[in-house]
Amino acid sequence: PGSFTPYTGNGATANVTLTEIGLYTVTLVVCDAAMNCNTQVYSNLVSVLVKPEATINITSLCVNKNNMFTADIVPATLAMDSFKWYFGETGGNINGTTKQQTYSFNSSGGKTVEVIVKATNGCRDTATRNILVLDVPNAVITASDTFVCVGTSVNFSGLNSTASTPTLTYAWDTDFN
């Protein structure tokens, strides 16, 4: 496979970081003080496997609603074994075997979502994402008058009684047929 920095020294152990996928052959030379040496070659002693790289994607973030979370994995073709989700609140731990998970938050506010992914080859990765869960907007409609004569205008106002929802859009349907 790729190369690694060889360890040379006088110690009986060697710590080497293998940075490329593949099989590695290791050679050990042991010598005594008189330089009588013995060499051992171990072919394909270490197999370096693909490690998944996970990220978390989210489609919505509202309290008491099914929010969809997806663990995106690189490489996408890597066979996965498990996905352990932690949603940052009591009872918010889910073990599964699919990369998509729905979760309904019990309360609004800042949360930390984490997923630990495990490939079928045993390699793991952890992805963490800080999120802000919002209250679902609560629409309140008021009318300038509730009893009017034909041809009289009525002014409708829309309010949101939920303080934690910062930016809102409004869409009106006044089809009275």
KOLNUDREN-408768 format. One line per 3 residues: their letters; for each residue x negated, y negated, z of N, C-alpha, C. Coordinates in nm, 2 decimals, m for minus. Layout:
N
a	X,Y,Z,X,Y,Z,X,Y,Z | ...
END
This chain:
177
pgs	m0.08,0.12,0.00,0.00,0.00,0.00,m0.09,m0.12,0.00 | m0.05,m0.22,0.08,m0.13,m0.34,0.09,m0.25,m0.32,0.18 | m0.32,m0.42,0.20,m0.44,m0.41,0.28,m0.41,m0.46,0.42
ftp	m0.50,m0.43,0.51,m0.49,m0.48,0.65,m0.63,m0.51,0.69 | m0.64,m0.59,0.79,m0.77,m0.63,0.84,m0.82,m0.51,0.92 | m0.93,m0.45,0.87,m0.98,m0.33,0.94,m1.04,m0.37,1.08
ytg	m1.02,m0.28,1.17,m1.07,m0.30,1.31,m1.21,m0.23,1.31 | m1.31,m0.30,1.35,m1.44,m0.24,1.38,m1.48,m0.28,1.51 | m1.54,m0.19,1.58,m1.58,m0.22,1.72,m1.62,m0.10,1.79
nga	m1.64,m0.12,1.92,m1.69,m0.01,2.00,m1.58,0.05,2.09 | m1.46,0.01,2.08,m1.35,0.06,2.16,m1.29,0.19,2.11 | m1.23,0.26,2.20,m1.16,0.38,2.17,m1.02,0.36,2.11
tan	m0.97,0.24,2.11,m0.84,0.21,2.06,m0.85,0.09,1.96 | m0.76,0.08,1.87,m0.75,m0.03,1.77,m0.61,m0.07,1.76 | m0.58,m0.20,1.76,m0.45,m0.26,1.74,m0.45,m0.33,1.60
vtl	m0.37,m0.29,1.51,m0.37,m0.34,1.37,m0.23,m0.38,1.34 | m0.21,m0.50,1.28,m0.08,m0.54,1.23,m0.07,m0.50,1.08 | 0.03,m0.42,1.05,0.04,m0.37,0.91,0.15,m0.46,0.85
tei	0.12,m0.53,0.74,0.21,m0.63,0.69,0.28,m0.60,0.56 | 0.25,m0.48,0.51,0.32,m0.44,0.38,0.38,m0.30,0.40 | 0.49,m0.28,0.33,0.56,m0.15,0.33,0.47,m0.04,0.26
gly	0.47,0.08,0.32,0.40,0.19,0.25,0.34,0.28,0.35 | 0.26,0.38,0.30,0.19,0.47,0.38,0.04,0.43,0.40 | m0.01,0.44,0.52,m0.15,0.40,0.55,m0.23,0.52,0.59
tvt	m0.35,0.52,0.54,m0.45,0.62,0.58,m0.55,0.56,0.68 | m0.58,0.63,0.79,m0.66,0.58,0.89,m0.79,0.67,0.90 | m0.90,0.60,0.91,m1.03,0.67,0.92,m1.09,0.64,1.06
lvv	m1.14,0.74,1.13,m1.20,0.72,1.26,m1.34,0.78,1.25 | m1.44,0.70,1.28,m1.58,0.75,1.29,m1.62,0.74,1.44 | m1.66,0.85,1.50,m1.71,0.86,1.64,m1.86,0.90,1.64
cda	m1.94,0.82,1.70,m2.08,0.84,1.71,m2.13,0.84,1.85 | m2.23,0.93,1.88,m2.29,0.93,2.01,m2.41,0.83,2.01 | m2.48,0.82,2.12,m2.59,0.73,2.13,m2.71,0.77,2.03
amn	m2.72,0.89,2.00,m2.83,0.94,1.90,m2.78,0.92,1.76 | m2.66,0.86,1.74,m2.60,0.84,1.60,m2.56,0.96,1.53 | m2.53,1.07,1.61,m2.47,1.18,1.56,m2.32,1.15,1.54
cnt	m2.27,1.15,1.42,m2.13,1.10,1.39,m2.04,1.20,1.34 | m1.91,1.18,1.37,m1.81,1.27,1.32,m1.70,1.18,1.26 | m1.66,1.20,1.13,m1.56,1.12,1.07,m1.43,1.20,1.05
qvy	m1.32,1.14,1.08,m1.19,1.20,1.06,m1.11,1.11,0.98 | m1.05,1.16,0.87,m0.96,1.08,0.78,m0.82,1.14,0.80 | m0.72,1.05,0.83,m0.58,1.10,0.85,m0.50,1.03,0.74
snl	m0.47,1.10,0.63,m0.40,1.05,0.52,m0.25,1.03,0.56 | m0.20,0.91,0.51,m0.06,0.88,0.54,m0.01,0.90,0.68 | m0.10,0.85,0.77,m0.07,0.87,0.91,0.04,0.77,0.96
vsv	0.05,0.66,0.90,0.15,0.56,0.94,0.23,0.52,0.82 | 0.36,0.52,0.84,0.46,0.48,0.74,0.52,0.35,0.78 | 0.50,0.24,0.71,0.56,0.11,0.74,0.69,0.10,0.66
lvk	0.80,0.08,0.73,0.93,0.07,0.67,0.98,m0.07,0.65 | 1.09,m0.08,0.58,1.15,m0.21,0.55,1.23,m0.25,0.68 | 1.20,m0.38,0.72,1.27,m0.43,0.83,1.38,m0.53,0.78
pea	1.51,m0.51,0.83,1.61,m0.60,0.79,1.59,m0.74,0.84 | 1.64,m0.84,0.76,1.64,m0.98,0.81,1.78,m1.02,0.81 | 1.84,m1.06,0.92,1.98,m1.09,0.94,2.01,m1.24,0.96
tin	2.11,m1.28,0.90,2.17,m1.42,0.92,2.32,m1.41,0.95 | 2.38,m1.50,1.02,2.52,m1.50,1.05,2.59,m1.61,0.97 | 2.69,m1.57,0.90,2.78,m1.66,0.82,2.92,m1.65,0.89
its	2.99,m1.77,0.89,3.12,m1.78,0.95,3.22,m1.85,0.86 | 3.34,m1.81,0.86,3.44,m1.87,0.77,3.53,m1.97,0.85 | 3.55,m1.96,0.98,3.63,m2.06,1.05,3.59,m2.04,1.20
lcv	3.62,m2.14,1.28,3.59,m2.14,1.42,3.70,m2.21,1.50 | 3.81,m2.14,1.52,3.92,m2.19,1.61,3.95,m2.10,1.72 | 3.99,m2.15,1.83,4.03,m2.07,1.95,4.16,m2.00,1.92
nkn	4.17,m1.88,1.97,4.29,m1.79,1.95,4.33,m1.76,1.81 | 4.23,m1.76,1.72,4.25,m1.73,1.58,4.15,m1.62,1.54 | 4.18,m1.53,1.45,4.08,m1.44,1.40,3.98,m1.51,1.31
nmf	3.86,m1.52,1.37,3.75,m1.59,1.30,3.66,m1.48,1.24 | 3.62,m1.49,1.11,3.55,m1.39,1.04,3.40,m1.42,1.04 | 3.32,m1.32,1.09,3.18,m1.33,1.09,3.12,m1.23,1.00
tad	3.01,m1.27,0.93,2.94,m1.17,0.84,2.79,m1.18,0.87 | 2.73,m1.06,0.89,2.59,m1.05,0.90,2.53,m1.02,0.77 | 2.47,m1.12,0.71,2.40,m1.10,0.58,2.27,m1.04,0.60
ivp	2.23,m0.94,0.52,2.11,m0.86,0.54,2.02,m0.88,0.42 | 1.90,m0.90,0.44,1.80,m0.90,0.33,1.70,m0.79,0.37 | 1.67,m0.70,0.28,1.72,m0.68,0.14,1.87,m0.63,0.15
atl	1.95,m0.67,0.06,2.09,m0.64,0.06,2.12,m0.49,0.04 | 2.02,m0.42,m0.02,2.04,m0.28,m0.06,1.99,m0.19,0.06 | 1.94,m0.24,0.17,1.90,m0.16,0.28,2.02,m0.10,0.35
amd	2.01,0.03,0.37,2.12,0.11,0.44,2.12,0.07,0.59 | 2.23,0.03,0.64,2.24,m0.01,0.77,2.32,0.09,0.86 | 2.28,0.10,0.99,2.33,0.20,1.08,2.43,0.13,1.18
sfk	2.40,0.02,1.23,2.48,m0.04,1.33,2.47,m0.19,1.34 | 2.58,m0.26,1.39,2.58,m0.40,1.41,2.64,m0.42,1.55 | 2.56,m0.48,1.64,2.61,m0.51,1.77,2.63,m0.66,1.78
wyf	2.75,m0.70,1.80,2.79,m0.85,1.81,2.81,m0.89,1.95 | 2.76,m1.01,1.98,2.78,m1.08,2.11,2.84,m1.22,2.08 | 2.95,m1.25,2.13,3.02,m1.37,2.10,3.02,m1.48,2.21
get	2.94,m1.46,2.31,2.91,m1.57,2.40,3.02,m1.60,2.50 | 3.11,m1.50,2.53,3.20,m1.51,2.64,3.24,m1.37,2.69 | 3.29,m1.36,2.81,3.32,m1.24,2.88,3.41,m1.15,2.79
ggn	3.37,m1.03,2.77,3.45,m0.94,2.69,3.42,m0.95,2.54 | 3.33,m1.03,2.50,3.30,m1.06,2.36,3.19,m0.98,2.30 | 3.17,m0.86,2.34,3.07,m0.77,2.28,3.14,m0.66,2.20
ing	3.09,m0.64,2.08,3.16,m0.55,1.99,3.04,m0.47,1.92 | 3.05,m0.34,1.93,2.96,m0.25,1.86,3.03,m0.20,1.73 | 2.97,m0.21,1.62,3.03,m0.16,1.50,2.94,m0.11,1.39
ttk	2.99,m0.07,1.28,2.91,m0.01,1.17,2.93,m0.09,1.04 | 3.00,m0.20,1.05,3.02,m0.28,0.93,2.96,m0.42,0.95 | 2.92,m0.49,0.85,2.86,m0.62,0.86,2.96,m0.73,0.88
qqt	3.09,m0.71,0.86,3.19,m0.81,0.89,3.26,m0.78,1.01 | 3.29,m0.88,1.09,3.36,m0.86,1.22,3.45,m0.98,1.24 | 3.57,m0.96,1.29,3.66,m1.07,1.33,3.66,m1.08,1.48
ysf	3.67,m1.20,1.53,3.68,m1.22,1.67,3.76,m1.34,1.70 | 3.84,m1.33,1.81,3.93,m1.44,1.85,3.87,m1.49,1.98 | 3.83,m1.62,1.99,3.77,m1.68,2.11,3.88,m1.72,2.20
nss	3.86,m1.70,2.33,3.95,m1.73,2.44,3.95,m1.87,2.47 | 3.85,m1.94,2.45,3.84,m2.08,2.49,3.75,m2.16,2.38 | 3.77,m2.29,2.38,3.70,m2.38,2.29,3.57,m2.42,2.36
ggk	3.48,m2.48,2.28,3.35,m2.52,2.33,3.23,m2.46,2.26 | 3.11,m2.49,2.31,2.99,m2.44,2.25,2.97,m2.29,2.29 | 2.93,m2.21,2.19,2.91,m2.07,2.21,2.78,m2.03,2.14
tve	2.72,m1.92,2.18,2.61,m1.86,2.11,2.65,m1.72,2.06 | 2.65,m1.71,1.92,2.68,m1.58,1.86,2.55,m1.51,1.83 | 2.55,m1.38,1.85,2.43,m1.30,1.82,2.47,m1.17,1.76
viv	2.39,m1.12,1.66,2.41,m0.99,1.61,2.28,m0.92,1.60 | 2.28,m0.79,1.65,2.16,m0.71,1.64,2.19,m0.60,1.54 | 2.11,m0.60,1.43,2.14,m0.51,1.32,2.03,m0.40,1.33
kat	2.07,m0.28,1.29,1.98,m0.16,1.29,1.99,m0.09,1.16 | 1.88,m0.08,1.08,1.89,0.00,0.96,1.88,0.15,0.99 | 1.91,0.23,0.89,1.91,0.37,0.91,1.77,0.42,0.93
ngc	1.67,0.34,0.89,1.53,0.38,0.91,1.48,0.35,1.05 | 1.57,0.29,1.14,1.54,0.26,1.27,1.49,0.12,1.30 | 1.46,0.04,1.20,1.41,m0.10,1.21,1.52,m0.19,1.25
rdt	1.50,m0.29,1.33,1.60,m0.38,1.38,1.57,m0.53,1.36 | 1.67,m0.61,1.36,1.65,m0.75,1.36,1.77,m0.82,1.44 | 1.74,m0.93,1.50,1.84,m1.01,1.57,1.86,m1.15,1.51
atr	1.98,m1.18,1.49,2.02,m1.32,1.44,2.10,m1.39,1.54 | 2.07,m1.52,1.57,2.15,m1.59,1.67,2.19,m1.72,1.60 | 2.32,m1.77,1.63,2.37,m1.89,1.58,2.45,m1.96,1.69
nil	2.42,m2.09,1.71,2.50,m2.17,1.80,2.61,m2.23,1.73 | 2.73,m2.22,1.79,2.85,m2.27,1.72,2.94,m2.36,1.81 | 3.03,m2.43,1.76,3.13,m2.51,1.83,3.27,m2.46,1.79
vld	3.34,m2.39,1.89,3.47,m2.34,1.87,3.57,m2.45,1.90 | 3.66,m2.48,1.81,3.76,m2.59,1.83,3.89,m2.54,1.86 | 3.97,m2.62,1.93,4.11,m2.59,1.95,4.18,m2.60,1.82
vpn	4.29,m2.52,1.80,4.37,m2.53,1.68,4.45,m2.66,1.69 | 4.45,m2.74,1.58,4.53,m2.87,1.59,4.67,m2.84,1.62 | 4.73,m2.93,1.70,4.87,m2.92,1.74,4.95,m3.03,1.68
avi	5.02,m3.01,1.57,5.09,m3.12,1.49,5.22,m3.16,1.57 | 5.23,m3.29,1.59,5.34,m3.35,1.65,5.40,m3.46,1.55 | 5.53,m3.44,1.51,5.59,m3.54,1.42,5.69,m3.62,1.49
tas	5.68,m3.75,1.46,5.78,m3.85,1.52,5.84,m3.92,1.40 | 5.96,m3.97,1.42,6.03,m4.04,1.31,6.07,m4.18,1.37 | 6.07,m4.28,1.28,6.11,m4.42,1.33,6.25,m4.42,1.37
dtf	6.33,m4.34,1.31,6.48,m4.33,1.34,6.52,m4.19,1.30 | 6.61,m4.13,1.38,6.66,m4.00,1.35,6.80,m4.00,1.29 | 6.87,m4.12,1.30,7.00,m4.13,1.23,7.00,m4.26,1.15
vcv	7.01,m4.24,1.02,7.00,m4.36,0.93,7.11,m4.35,0.82 | 7.14,m4.46,0.76,7.24,m4.47,0.65,7.17,m4.44,0.52 | 7.24,m4.40,0.42,7.19,m4.37,0.29,7.12,m4.50,0.24
gts	7.00,m4.48,0.18,6.92,m4.59,0.13,6.83,m4.65,0.23 | 6.83,m4.61,0.35,6.74,m4.66,0.46,6.61,m4.58,0.46 | 6.50,m4.65,0.48,6.37,m4.58,0.49,6.35,m4.53,0.63
vnf	6.28,m4.42,0.64,6.24,m4.36,0.77,6.09,m4.35,0.76 | 6.02,m4.39,0.87,5.87,m4.38,0.88,5.84,m4.26,0.97 | 5.77,m4.16,0.91,5.72,m4.04,0.99,5.58,m4.06,1.03
sgl	5.54,m4.02,1.15,5.40,m4.03,1.20,5.36,m3.89,1.24 | 5.24,m3.85,1.21,5.18,m3.73,1.25,5.07,m3.75,1.35 | 5.07,m3.67,1.46,4.97,m3.68,1.56,4.92,m3.55,1.59
nst	4.80,m3.55,1.65,4.74,m3.42,1.69,4.72,m3.43,1.84 | 4.78,m3.34,1.91,4.78,m3.35,2.06,4.66,m3.27,2.12 | 4.57,m3.22,2.03,4.45,m3.15,2.07,4.33,m3.24,2.06
ast	4.27,m3.26,2.17,4.15,m3.36,2.17,4.03,m3.30,2.11 | 4.00,m3.17,2.11,3.87,m3.12,2.07,3.86,m3.10,1.92 | 3.96,m3.14,1.84,3.96,m3.13,1.69,3.92,m3.26,1.64
ptl	3.79,m3.28,1.60,3.74,m3.41,1.56,3.79,m3.47,1.43 | 3.79,m3.40,1.32,3.83,m3.45,1.19,3.95,m3.37,1.14 | 4.05,m3.45,1.10,4.18,m3.38,1.06,4.22,m3.43,0.92
tya	4.29,m3.35,0.85,4.36,m3.40,0.73,4.50,m3.37,0.75 | 4.59,m3.45,0.68,4.73,m3.44,0.69,4.79,m3.42,0.56 | 4.89,m3.33,0.55,4.96,m3.31,0.42,5.11,m3.30,0.46
wdt	5.19,m3.39,0.39,5.33,m3.40,0.42,5.42,m3.34,0.31 | 5.52,m3.28,0.35,5.63,m3.23,0.26,5.76,m3.28,0.30 | 5.81,m3.38,0.23,5.94,m3.44,0.27,6.05,m3.40,0.17
dfn	6.05,m3.28,0.13,6.16,m3.23,0.04,6.28,m3.20,0.12 | 6.38,m3.29,0.12,6.50,m3.27,0.20,6.61,m3.21,0.12 | 6.59,m3.14,0.01,6.70,m3.08,m0.06,6.74,m2.95,0.00
END
